Amino acid sequence: MTSFCRWTRPGALVAALALLAAGRAEAQSTRPEPYFSPRGGGAEATARLIDAAQETIDVAMYSVTTTSASPIHVALERAVQRGVRVRFILNQATSANKSKANALKNIGVHVYGVSRTLHEKFAIVDARTSRRRLVNGSANWSTGAEQKYSENTVVFGNHYHLVHQFQEEFNRLMAAARPYTPEAAEHMAPVVLSPPSPFVRRYESALFSSMNHGNGTALIADKIIEVMRSAERSILVDVAHFNCVSIAKALADLRRTKPHLRIEVLTDLGSFSDTKSRARDLERAGIEVRYKVYSLVWLHPRSQLMHHKTLIVDERHIVTGSYNWSETAESSNYENVMVIDGSVSRNRACAAAYVAEHDKLWNLGRDIFPRFRAQMLAQPSSPGFKPIIPVHFDTPYFDSIMTLTRNEFAPVRAVAFSAGILERAPDGSTIYHNAVTYLDRVAGGPHRGPNPTGRFLDPVPSNTTGLSGSLPGQ
């Protein structure tokens, strides 16, 4: 038999051994660490990641809080002060987010902007070293994402192949970016990493909408559909915006061709009346869709968004990232998804955490809904009738979030309209009182007096917030 050394050049042998060594190092990657907002520790974990940086931090972010109240912003400032180079590609850096770009610039961060909507939320730390780390997910680096919304943040350790993919994406973004300051222009060179070892099987991978190259392809939607079609037991979906026709059609087809599948779709309250949403199509196909309900009507400043963008197949295959299931996400935005195989040991805890988060959100507040519905539909003659009803569920009077189907939510939502959430002005125009906190259903309009005392539901619900928070053991 011909020996390896007889026909392999010495240089090729060295290269092969280096790749093998890299493969062994990569195989020793740490387990991904998921965090779930609100108040689930994702911001603190990200700040710890930044505090550990010694050389470089590359960030691509849709939105960021740039005050001392943000542990991430404070950590970025510390990183710059100890000599770490921080590059930050910020959505709308020269327009809507100009004040945030200035705040980042003022602490020494190199800021850049791109012309397309940058909806990604990732950071790479010390990519050229064995200390490399990656953070990605649905959560922006904002106070709202950490304290109010349902979000996910995942920290990856020495997953070299995944860091390599995200660094290539950052390089693509940087090639399309413009520096916010002359100083930033001096730091636009790409970070070039050696190719990942071919000897290591990939249990995590990433896709980016930038890889479509404007040629009409839909790489991310196609991957989501491919993973869904592999389902044998269940398909669990937690997505803020579900407007993609091809994914909705594929899911409806699976409901018909695989009737045994457990299919659950959770979306945000904002999708309830959104004419672009495919939720009604799914409901007509016999798929149960629930909405995270935190108000009787949607108002962004009072929202507690269901902001995940996650697919879970057979409780082990996870697709998550920044990508809403919308046409614009694929064709107009910079977006990403990660595909995580939860059947391997290092990813099982991560997959289980995503399943637990879905189950928790899927059942939020359903134990109190019968009492809530009864009180909302009560008549003045009913025992315990409350004339003041809550419009937004974030006050001491009522602060319980519920996940409800359309048939469950529509009757109680209708009470707000019958109680005067809409009003006709003398000139015939419509006044929409969605910014008010309470309605007086007896007087028929906004509650004008002092805030109501007591609770809308008696006794007080056992879970008064319905907030997801961190999972046990995290």
BAMINU-999147 format. One record per residue (C-alpha): x, y, z; residue number from 0. Coordinates in steps of 0.5 Angstrom, whole numbers, plus 500, padded with zeros to 3 digits. Last residue first. Layout:
BEGIN
+-----+-----+-----+-----+
|  px |  py |  pz |   n |
+-----+-----+-----+-----+
|   X |   Y |   Z | NUM |
...
+-----+-----+-----+-----+
//
This chain:
BEGIN
+-----+-----+-----+-----+
|  px |  py |  pz |   n |
+-----+-----+-----+-----+
| 441 | 559 | 567 | 473 |
| 439 | 553 | 571 | 472 |
| 432 | 555 | 571 | 471 |
| 430 | 559 | 565 | 470 |
| 431 | 567 | 565 | 469 |
| 425 | 572 | 564 | 468 |
| 419 | 570 | 561 | 467 |
| 414 | 576 | 563 | 466 |
| 407 | 574 | 565 | 465 |
| 407 | 580 | 570 | 464 |
| 402 | 578 | 575 | 463 |
| 403 | 571 | 575 | 462 |
| 399 | 568 | 581 | 461 |
| 393 | 573 | 579 | 460 |
| 390 | 578 | 584 | 459 |
| 384 | 576 | 587 | 458 |
| 380 | 579 | 584 | 457 |
| 381 | 582 | 577 | 456 |
| 382 | 589 | 575 | 455 |
| 386 | 590 | 581 | 454 |
| 385 | 596 | 586 | 453 |
| 385 | 603 | 585 | 452 |
| 383 | 606 | 578 | 451 |
| 388 | 612 | 576 | 450 |
| 385 | 619 | 577 | 449 |
| 379 | 621 | 573 | 448 |
| 379 | 622 | 565 | 447 |
| 377 | 615 | 563 | 446 |
| 377 | 615 | 556 | 445 |
| 371 | 614 | 552 | 444 |
| 364 | 611 | 553 | 443 |
| 361 | 613 | 560 | 442 |
| 360 | 606 | 562 | 441 |
| 366 | 603 | 559 | 440 |
| 370 | 608 | 562 | 439 |
| 377 | 606 | 558 | 438 |
| 384 | 606 | 561 | 437 |
| 391 | 607 | 559 | 436 |
| 390 | 612 | 553 | 435 |
| 395 | 612 | 547 | 434 |
| 390 | 608 | 543 | 433 |
| 385 | 613 | 543 | 432 |
| 383 | 614 | 536 | 431 |
| 379 | 620 | 534 | 430 |
| 375 | 619 | 527 | 429 |
| 373 | 625 | 523 | 428 |
| 366 | 627 | 522 | 427 |
| 367 | 635 | 524 | 426 |
| 364 | 634 | 531 | 425 |
| 369 | 628 | 532 | 424 |
| 367 | 621 | 532 | 423 |
| 371 | 617 | 537 | 422 |
| 375 | 610 | 537 | 421 |
| 377 | 607 | 543 | 420 |
| 370 | 608 | 546 | 419 |
| 367 | 603 | 550 | 418 |
| 365 | 599 | 544 | 417 |
| 372 | 599 | 541 | 416 |
| 375 | 597 | 547 | 415 |
| 370 | 591 | 548 | 414 |
| 371 | 589 | 541 | 413 |
| 378 | 587 | 544 | 412 |
| 375 | 582 | 549 | 411 |
| 371 | 579 | 543 | 410 |
| 377 | 578 | 538 | 409 |
| 382 | 575 | 543 | 408 |
| 379 | 568 | 544 | 407 |
| 377 | 567 | 537 | 406 |
| 384 | 570 | 535 | 405 |
| 388 | 565 | 539 | 404 |
| 391 | 568 | 546 | 403 |
| 398 | 569 | 549 | 402 |
| 397 | 573 | 555 | 401 |
| 400 | 578 | 559 | 400 |
| 398 | 580 | 566 | 399 |
| 399 | 587 | 568 | 398 |
| 392 | 590 | 571 | 397 |
| 391 | 595 | 576 | 396 |
| 398 | 596 | 578 | 395 |
| 400 | 598 | 570 | 394 |
| 403 | 594 | 564 | 393 |
| 397 | 591 | 561 | 392 |
| 395 | 597 | 556 | 391 |
| 387 | 598 | 555 | 390 |
| 385 | 597 | 562 | 389 |
| 378 | 597 | 563 | 388 |
| 374 | 602 | 568 | 387 |
| 367 | 600 | 570 | 386 |
| 368 | 594 | 574 | 385 |
| 363 | 589 | 575 | 384 |
| 363 | 585 | 581 | 383 |
| 357 | 582 | 581 | 382 |
| 354 | 583 | 574 | 381 |
| 348 | 588 | 573 | 380 |
| 353 | 593 | 569 | 379 |
| 355 | 588 | 564 | 378 |
| 361 | 583 | 564 | 377 |
| 364 | 582 | 558 | 376 |
| 371 | 584 | 560 | 375 |
| 370 | 581 | 567 | 374 |
| 368 | 574 | 564 | 373 |
| 374 | 575 | 559 | 372 |
| 379 | 576 | 565 | 371 |
| 376 | 571 | 569 | 370 |
| 377 | 566 | 563 | 369 |
| 384 | 568 | 561 | 368 |
| 387 | 567 | 568 | 367 |
| 390 | 560 | 567 | 366 |
| 392 | 562 | 560 | 365 |
| 397 | 567 | 562 | 364 |
| 403 | 565 | 558 | 363 |
| 402 | 558 | 555 | 362 |
| 405 | 559 | 549 | 361 |
| 410 | 564 | 552 | 360 |
| 413 | 558 | 557 | 359 |
| 412 | 553 | 552 | 358 |
| 417 | 557 | 547 | 357 |
| 422 | 558 | 552 | 356 |
| 422 | 551 | 554 | 355 |
| 423 | 549 | 547 | 354 |
| 429 | 554 | 546 | 353 |
| 432 | 552 | 553 | 352 |
| 432 | 545 | 551 | 351 |
| 435 | 546 | 544 | 350 |
| 441 | 550 | 548 | 349 |
| 441 | 544 | 553 | 348 |
| 442 | 539 | 547 | 347 |
| 447 | 543 | 543 | 346 |
| 454 | 540 | 546 | 345 |
| 451 | 533 | 546 | 344 |
| 449 | 533 | 539 | 343 |
| 441 | 533 | 537 | 342 |
| 440 | 540 | 538 | 341 |
| 443 | 542 | 531 | 340 |
| 443 | 549 | 531 | 339 |
| 442 | 553 | 524 | 338 |
| 443 | 560 | 525 | 337 |
| 440 | 566 | 521 | 336 |
| 442 | 572 | 519 | 335 |
| 439 | 579 | 516 | 334 |
| 441 | 585 | 512 | 333 |
| 435 | 588 | 509 | 332 |
| 431 | 589 | 503 | 331 |
| 430 | 582 | 499 | 330 |
| 430 | 577 | 505 | 329 |
| 428 | 581 | 511 | 328 |
| 423 | 585 | 506 | 327 |
| 419 | 579 | 504 | 326 |
| 418 | 577 | 512 | 325 |
| 419 | 571 | 516 | 324 |
| 423 | 576 | 521 | 323 |
| 431 | 574 | 521 | 322 |
| 435 | 577 | 526 | 321 |
| 437 | 570 | 529 | 320 |
| 434 | 563 | 530 | 319 |
| 433 | 556 | 527 | 318 |
| 433 | 550 | 532 | 317 |
| 433 | 543 | 530 | 316 |
| 432 | 539 | 537 | 315 |
| 425 | 540 | 539 | 314 |
| 422 | 536 | 533 | 313 |
| 423 | 542 | 529 | 312 |
| 424 | 549 | 533 | 311 |
| 423 | 555 | 529 | 310 |
| 425 | 562 | 532 | 309 |
| 425 | 569 | 530 | 308 |
| 423 | 572 | 537 | 307 |
| 421 | 579 | 538 | 306 |
| 414 | 578 | 542 | 305 |
| 414 | 585 | 544 | 304 |
| 412 | 588 | 550 | 303 |
| 409 | 594 | 547 | 302 |
| 407 | 601 | 550 | 301 |
| 411 | 605 | 546 | 300 |
| 409 | 601 | 540 | 299 |
| 401 | 602 | 541 | 298 |
| 397 | 596 | 539 | 297 |
| 390 | 595 | 542 | 296 |
| 387 | 591 | 547 | 295 |
| 394 | 591 | 550 | 294 |
| 399 | 586 | 552 | 293 |
| 397 | 580 | 548 | 292 |
| 402 | 575 | 545 | 291 |
| 398 | 572 | 539 | 290 |
| 397 | 565 | 538 | 289 |
| 396 | 561 | 532 | 288 |
| 393 | 554 | 531 | 287 |
| 394 | 551 | 524 | 286 |
| 388 | 549 | 521 | 285 |
| 389 | 552 | 514 | 284 |
| 385 | 558 | 515 | 283 |
| 389 | 559 | 521 | 282 |
| 395 | 559 | 517 | 281 |
| 392 | 564 | 512 | 280 |
| 390 | 569 | 518 | 279 |
| 397 | 569 | 520 | 278 |
| 400 | 571 | 514 | 277 |
| 401 | 578 | 516 | 276 |
| 400 | 583 | 511 | 275 |
| 394 | 586 | 513 | 274 |
| 396 | 587 | 520 | 273 |
| 391 | 586 | 525 | 272 |
| 393 | 581 | 529 | 271 |
| 400 | 581 | 527 | 270 |
| 402 | 587 | 532 | 269 |
| 400 | 582 | 538 | 268 |
| 406 | 579 | 536 | 267 |
| 407 | 571 | 534 | 266 |
| 406 | 564 | 536 | 265 |
| 405 | 559 | 531 | 264 |
| 404 | 552 | 534 | 263 |
| 404 | 545 | 529 | 262 |
| 404 | 538 | 533 | 261 |
| 405 | 534 | 527 | 260 |
| 400 | 528 | 526 | 259 |
| 397 | 532 | 520 | 258 |
| 403 | 531 | 516 | 257 |
| 400 | 532 | 509 | 256 |
| 395 | 538 | 510 | 255 |
| 399 | 541 | 516 | 254 |
| 405 | 540 | 512 | 253 |
| 402 | 544 | 506 | 252 |
| 400 | 550 | 511 | 251 |
| 407 | 550 | 513 | 250 |
| 410 | 551 | 506 | 249 |
| 405 | 556 | 504 | 248 |
| 406 | 560 | 510 | 247 |
| 414 | 559 | 508 | 246 |
| 413 | 561 | 501 | 245 |
| 408 | 567 | 503 | 244 |
| 413 | 571 | 508 | 243 |
| 409 | 575 | 512 | 242 |
| 410 | 573 | 519 | 241 |
| 413 | 578 | 524 | 240 |
| 415 | 577 | 531 | 239 |
| 416 | 570 | 530 | 238 |
| 416 | 564 | 535 | 237 |
| 414 | 557 | 531 | 236 |
| 414 | 550 | 534 | 235 |
| 414 | 545 | 529 | 234 |
| 413 | 538 | 531 | 233 |
| 414 | 530 | 531 | 232 |
| 417 | 528 | 524 | 231 |
| 419 | 535 | 521 | 230 |
| 424 | 535 | 516 | 229 |
| 420 | 539 | 512 | 228 |
| 421 | 545 | 517 | 227 |
| 428 | 545 | 516 | 226 |
| 428 | 545 | 508 | 225 |
| 422 | 551 | 509 | 224 |
| 427 | 555 | 514 | 223 |
| 433 | 554 | 509 | 222 |
| 429 | 556 | 503 | 221 |
| 427 | 562 | 507 | 220 |
| 434 | 564 | 508 | 219 |
| 437 | 563 | 501 | 218 |
| 431 | 567 | 498 | 217 |
| 434 | 568 | 491 | 216 |
| 432 | 574 | 486 | 215 |
| 439 | 575 | 484 | 214 |
| 440 | 581 | 489 | 213 |
| 447 | 578 | 492 | 212 |
| 443 | 573 | 496 | 211 |
| 449 | 572 | 500 | 210 |
| 447 | 579 | 503 | 209 |
| 441 | 575 | 506 | 208 |
| 446 | 571 | 511 | 207 |
| 446 | 564 | 513 | 206 |
| 449 | 561 | 519 | 205 |
| 452 | 554 | 521 | 204 |
| 452 | 550 | 527 | 203 |
| 453 | 542 | 528 | 202 |
| 458 | 542 | 523 | 201 |
| 463 | 536 | 522 | 200 |
| 470 | 538 | 523 | 199 |
| 475 | 535 | 518 | 198 |
| 474 | 541 | 513 | 197 |
| 478 | 545 | 518 | 196 |
| 475 | 552 | 518 | 195 |
| 478 | 557 | 513 | 194 |
| 484 | 562 | 515 | 193 |
| 481 | 568 | 518 | 192 |
| 481 | 575 | 514 | 191 |
| 479 | 581 | 518 | 190 |
| 477 | 586 | 513 | 189 |
| 480 | 593 | 512 | 188 |
| 476 | 599 | 514 | 187 |
| 480 | 601 | 520 | 186 |
| 483 | 608 | 517 | 185 |
| 476 | 610 | 515 | 184 |
| 474 | 610 | 522 | 183 |
| 478 | 616 | 524 | 182 |
| 475 | 620 | 518 | 181 |
| 468 | 619 | 522 | 180 |
| 462 | 616 | 520 | 179 |
| 465 | 611 | 515 | 178 |
| 461 | 609 | 510 | 177 |
| 459 | 601 | 509 | 176 |
| 458 | 596 | 503 | 175 |
| 465 | 593 | 504 | 174 |
| 464 | 593 | 512 | 173 |
| 458 | 589 | 511 | 172 |
| 461 | 584 | 507 | 171 |
| 467 | 584 | 512 | 170 |
| 462 | 583 | 517 | 169 |
| 459 | 577 | 514 | 168 |
| 466 | 574 | 513 | 167 |
| 467 | 575 | 520 | 166 |
| 460 | 572 | 522 | 165 |
| 462 | 565 | 517 | 164 |
| 469 | 565 | 521 | 163 |
| 466 | 566 | 528 | 162 |
| 461 | 560 | 526 | 161 |
| 467 | 555 | 523 | 160 |
| 471 | 557 | 529 | 159 |
| 466 | 555 | 535 | 158 |
| 470 | 557 | 541 | 157 |
| 465 | 560 | 545 | 156 |
| 458 | 562 | 543 | 155 |
| 453 | 567 | 546 | 154 |
| 446 | 566 | 544 | 153 |
| 441 | 572 | 546 | 152 |
| 434 | 571 | 545 | 151 |
| 428 | 576 | 546 | 150 |
| 421 | 577 | 549 | 149 |
| 421 | 584 | 550 | 148 |
| 420 | 589 | 556 | 147 |
| 427 | 589 | 560 | 146 |
| 433 | 587 | 555 | 145 |
| 430 | 589 | 549 | 144 |
| 427 | 595 | 551 | 143 |
| 434 | 597 | 554 | 142 |
| 437 | 596 | 547 | 141 |
| 443 | 592 | 545 | 140 |
| 438 | 589 | 540 | 139 |
| 435 | 582 | 541 | 138 |
| 434 | 577 | 536 | 137 |
| 440 | 573 | 536 | 136 |
| 448 | 573 | 536 | 135 |
| 454 | 573 | 540 | 134 |
| 460 | 570 | 538 | 133 |
| 467 | 569 | 542 | 132 |
| 474 | 568 | 540 | 131 |
| 479 | 567 | 546 | 130 |
| 483 | 562 | 541 | 129 |
| 485 | 569 | 537 | 128 |
| 484 | 572 | 531 | 127 |
| 476 | 573 | 532 | 126 |
| 478 | 577 | 539 | 125 |
| 470 | 578 | 540 | 124 |
| 465 | 578 | 534 | 123 |
| 458 | 582 | 535 | 122 |
| 451 | 580 | 533 | 121 |
| 444 | 584 | 532 | 120 |
| 442 | 584 | 524 | 119 |
| 437 | 589 | 522 | 118 |
| 441 | 593 | 518 | 117 |
| 436 | 597 | 513 | 116 |
| 440 | 598 | 507 | 115 |
| 445 | 604 | 506 | 114 |
| 450 | 602 | 511 | 113 |
| 453 | 606 | 516 | 112 |
| 460 | 606 | 520 | 111 |
| 462 | 608 | 527 | 110 |
| 469 | 607 | 530 | 109 |
| 468 | 607 | 538 | 108 |
| 472 | 612 | 542 | 107 |
| 467 | 614 | 547 | 106 |
| 465 | 620 | 543 | 105 |
| 464 | 616 | 537 | 104 |
| 459 | 611 | 540 | 103 |
| 455 | 617 | 543 | 102 |
| 455 | 620 | 536 | 101 |
| 453 | 614 | 533 | 100 |
| 447 | 614 | 538 |  99 |
| 445 | 621 | 536 |  98 |
| 445 | 619 | 529 |  97 |
| 441 | 614 | 529 |  96 |
| 435 | 616 | 525 |  95 |
| 440 | 619 | 520 |  94 |
| 447 | 618 | 519 |  93 |
| 448 | 611 | 523 |  92 |
| 441 | 609 | 520 |  91 |
| 443 | 602 | 522 |  90 |
| 450 | 601 | 526 |  89 |
| 456 | 598 | 524 |  88 |
| 461 | 598 | 530 |  87 |
| 468 | 597 | 530 |  86 |
| 471 | 597 | 537 |  85 |
| 479 | 596 | 537 |  84 |
| 481 | 594 | 544 |  83 |
| 486 | 599 | 548 |  82 |
| 484 | 599 | 555 |  81 |
| 479 | 605 | 554 |  80 |
| 476 | 602 | 548 |  79 |
| 474 | 596 | 552 |  78 |
| 471 | 600 | 558 |  77 |
| 467 | 604 | 553 |  76 |
| 464 | 598 | 550 |  75 |
| 463 | 595 | 557 |  74 |
| 459 | 602 | 559 |  73 |
| 455 | 601 | 553 |  72 |
| 453 | 594 | 554 |  71 |
| 451 | 595 | 561 |  70 |
| 446 | 600 | 559 |  69 |
| 444 | 605 | 564 |  68 |
| 450 | 609 | 562 |  67 |
| 447 | 611 | 556 |  66 |
| 448 | 609 | 549 |  65 |
| 442 | 604 | 548 |  64 |
| 443 | 600 | 541 |  63 |
| 439 | 599 | 535 |  62 |
| 440 | 595 | 529 |  61 |
| 447 | 592 | 530 |  60 |
| 453 | 590 | 527 |  59 |
| 459 | 589 | 532 |  58 |
| 466 | 588 | 531 |  57 |
| 470 | 587 | 537 |  56 |
| 478 | 587 | 537 |  55 |
| 484 | 586 | 541 |  54 |
| 483 | 584 | 549 |  53 |
| 476 | 582 | 550 |  52 |
| 473 | 579 | 556 |  51 |
| 469 | 586 | 558 |  50 |
| 466 | 585 | 552 |  49 |
| 464 | 578 | 553 |  48 |
| 462 | 580 | 560 |  47 |
| 457 | 586 | 557 |  46 |
| 454 | 581 | 553 |  45 |
| 452 | 576 | 559 |  44 |
| 450 | 582 | 562 |  43 |
| 445 | 584 | 556 |  42 |
| 443 | 577 | 556 |  41 |
| 441 | 576 | 563 |  40 |
| 434 | 574 | 563 |  39 |
| 431 | 581 | 564 |  38 |
| 426 | 580 | 559 |  37 |
| 429 | 577 | 555 |  36 |
| 432 | 570 | 554 |  35 |
| 439 | 568 | 555 |  34 |
| 442 | 562 | 551 |  33 |
| 449 | 559 | 552 |  32 |
| 452 | 555 | 546 |  31 |
| 457 | 550 | 549 |  30 |
| 464 | 550 | 549 |  29 |
| 468 | 548 | 543 |  28 |
| 473 | 542 | 544 |  27 |
| 471 | 540 | 536 |  26 |
| 474 | 546 | 534 |  25 |
| 481 | 545 | 537 |  24 |
| 481 | 538 | 534 |  23 |
| 479 | 541 | 527 |  22 |
| 485 | 546 | 528 |  21 |
| 490 | 540 | 529 |  20 |
| 487 | 537 | 523 |  19 |
| 488 | 543 | 519 |  18 |
| 495 | 544 | 522 |  17 |
| 496 | 537 | 520 |  16 |
| 494 | 538 | 513 |  15 |
| 498 | 544 | 512 |  14 |
| 504 | 540 | 514 |  13 |
| 503 | 535 | 510 |  12 |
| 502 | 539 | 504 |  11 |
| 508 | 543 | 505 |  10 |
| 512 | 536 | 506 |   9 |
| 509 | 534 | 499 |   8 |
| 504 | 528 | 499 |   7 |
| 506 | 521 | 495 |   6 |
| 511 | 518 | 499 |   5 |
| 508 | 521 | 506 |   4 |
| 501 | 518 | 506 |   3 |
| 504 | 511 | 504 |   2 |
| 503 | 507 | 498 |   1 |
| 500 | 500 | 500 |   0 |
+-----+-----+-----+-----+
//
